[in-house]
Amino acid sequence: MEQVNIAVVGLGRMGKRHVHTLLYRVPRARVIAVCSATPEEVQWANNNQEYKEFGISVYDNYNDMLTHPKLAAVWISTSTDVHASQSLAAIERGLHVLCEKPLSTDLEEAQSVVDAAKKHPQLKVMAGFSRRFDASYRDAAVKIHDGKAIGDPFVVRSNTCDLLDNIGFFVRYASRNGGIFVDCAIHDIDLSLWYLGNPVPKACWAIGTLQHHPELKEFNDVDNAVGVVEFWGGKIAYFYCSRTQAHGHDVCTEITGTTGKVMVNVFPRANNVVLADRLGLRNEVQPEYWQRFEDAFATEANEFISSIVRNEPVPLPMETGIVVMRIGRALQEALCTGNVVRFDQNGNLAT
């Protein structure tokens, strides 16, 4: 069986999980290298017995890792501010790339990745919008697009709400992630485009508040925010982002159409167990995104690797990531300025 030699870049919580998924849930992938610029992560990887058993090489320099013998692909799981530069370097080396969302904190830089991918059509380059690989979200898409279960969809309400972080990880990362709408709402924006049929944005406005992390003020960011996008043609998307939920990771999406609506995970739950006692009926919630979307990440990895092995198009076109990024940046600007950000009918920022 043909396997794809792949390296994972970034060994934070997400990168380590991607390595584990590729090792145990993606039979046609072979992890041959990992890389991190953080000394503690490099030390951890060098001491990791599992990595030694699989023969995984550990690098502390990204460019050195790109020269690893027989390397075919990289999975970029670093901070958002280096996604574009690392993707471009890999493409120039002739490597396939799966880059975590978004492609950059800067729209022009993100576009440069899309342009580079077009110049190298033999390479498989994809942005990791993992929720498109979740079984429930895919089922919702089938009901909306194929079954026409709800008529013509015209409103999407979507939330990404994280468990309150008391260890400081989120705040340390905040200066590099592009802001709450670019980082936290990016999947919700992508879902709205998917379910509404790729409409063209018309206007964006947003408000936010600081409830638990006042230190975010120096980054012109907030820990809770609401954004609204109006699309040309009368369709609407509403997003709520939060970093401060007490009960766990709460991600839900509701799509309303002319004859009904589809709801995904409106009442989040860790499993099918319900506790009934004198306080009533209740269930536990996943503590973070990984427990909710672990299977989706595995599906994403398998489909990306399959596109390389079979020389087929990647599951998600790169251009979608640019539209998502454009809306995310517009919402962040609206949040910071208090102004409505408007687009022309071609989806370009109005002057």
Stockholm file with secondary structure:
# STOCKHOLM 1.0

chainA/1-351         MEQVNIAVVGLGRMGKRHVHTLLYRVPRARVIAVCSATPEEVQWANNNQEYKEFGISVYDNYNDMLTHPKLAAVWISTSTDVHASQSLAAIERGLHVLCEKPLSTDLEEAQSVVDAAKKHPQLKVMAGFSRRFDASYRDAAVKIHDGKAIGDPFVVRSNTCDLLDNIGFFVRYASRNGGIFVDCAIHDIDLSLWYLGNPVPKACWAIGTLQHHPELKEFNDVDNAVGVVEFWGGKIAYFYCSRTQAHGHDVCTEITGTTGKVMVNVFPRANNVVLADRLGLRNEVQPEYWQRFEDAFATEANEFISSIVRNEPVPLPMETGIVVMRIGRALQEALCTGNVVRFDQNGNLAT
#=GR chainA/1-351 SS CCCEEEEEECCSHHHHHHHHHHHHHCTTEEEEEEECSCHHHHHHHHTCHHHHHTTCEEESCHHHHHTCTTCCEEEECSCGGGHHHHHHHHHHTTCEEEEESCSCSSHHHHHHHHHHHHHCTTSCEEEECGGGGCHHHHHHHIIIIISCTTSSEEEEEEEEEEECCCSSHHHHHHTTSCCHHHHTSHHHHHHHHHHHTSCCEEEEEEEEECSSCGGGGGGTCCSEEEEEEEETTSCEEEEEEEEEESSSCEEEEEEEESSCEEEESSSCCSSSCCEEETTEEECCCCSSHHHHHHHHHHHHHHHHHHHHHTTCCCSSCHHHHHHHHHHHHHHHHHHHHCCCEEBCTTSCBCC
#=GC SS_cons         CCCEEEEEECCSHHHHHHHHHHHHHCTTEEEEEEECSCHHHHHHHHTCHHHHHTTCEEESCHHHHHTCTTCCEEEECSCGGGHHHHHHHHHHTTCEEEEESCSCSSHHHHHHHHHHHHHCTTSCEEEECGGGGCHHHHHHHIIIIISCTTSSEEEEEEEEEEECCCSSHHHHHHTTSCCHHHHTSHHHHHHHHHHHTSCCEEEEEEEEECSSCGGGGGGTCCSEEEEEEEETTSCEEEEEEEEEESSSCEEEEEEEESSCEEEESSSCCSSSCCEEETTEEECCCCSSHHHHHHHHHHHHHHHHHHHHHTTCCCSSCHHHHHHHHHHHHHHHHHHHHCCCEEBCTTSCBCC
//
